[in-house]
């Protein structure tokens, strides 16, 4: 665990106004996902465990919230020109769906090693993805260049306040649907989800701890906190591919997360696999590796949350059937 020194800034984003305005824009077209109390996990881990099933969101992950909010914040001139984006898959799928809903043209770049399942789902939304590089951060840099050269808006997966406010609507729903939470565990990749949820929750109730969880194989945000700046680090493949890859230079999510997020935890691949199996065996829900990160942290450190009212953000469920079957075979499982 990395204990973060909270930064006190004289001013910053108005999360309450931004998130509540985002909800007005998107509420009619997203799923208000359930937050479910888990008796089995609560008993096994000694905490009061709730799960926010963003895996049931339209497009299979939380990303539609931010993408739709961003597109609906554009000016008429920006909308006419169309947009450019980049993603490992979930954000791309969300932007493709949001552009189809809004009638906007889209050039979408994915890294060459993006999940074939996610690429196929993007095609089902009527968008033929363009491939560049072998990581999401390289695809993002290239896509930003394309957007700049053509005068179009780049729709970032995380590095944009309207994206962040859209993801923050999850925090708003948590407060309304599960009052009394003390800890919220959130997957971290680029940091847009963590910043949005933490920004809203801290503005409403500073006592709530917001804890980010990264795969140890690709822990770029944790490395940035240690270094005090965004850094490049070696990474290895991870089941949590939706959060893999580095942070864009100058990403606003870095200072926001450093200001708002209480802790950063990293978990190993064995913990992620175990959490995916637990969510399937206990709740019958298939989640991708990134969506299992919060439970992986709780399973590996139950003593840190004993007796506390905890929410886990199961951020997505887009996983290939073959990979899921390999991770979650029909065999007995105990928490």
Secondary structure, 3 states (H helix, E strand, C coil): CEECCCCCCCCCCCHHHHHHHHHHHHHHHCCCCCEEECHHHHHHHCCEEEEEEHHHCHHHECHHHHHHHHHCCCCHHHHHHCEEEEECCHHHHHHHHHHHHHCCCEEEEECCCCCHHHHHHHHHCCCCCEECCCCHHHHHHHHHHHHHHHCCEEECCCCCHHHHHHHHHHHHHHHHHCCCCCEEEEECCCCHHHHHHHHHHHHHCCCCEEEEEEEHHHCHHHHHHHHCCCCCCCCCCCCCHHHCCCCCCCCHHHHHHHHHCCEEEEECHHHHHHHHHHHHHHHCCCCCHHHHHHHHHHHHCHHHHCCCEEEEEECECCCCHHHHHHHCCCCCCCC
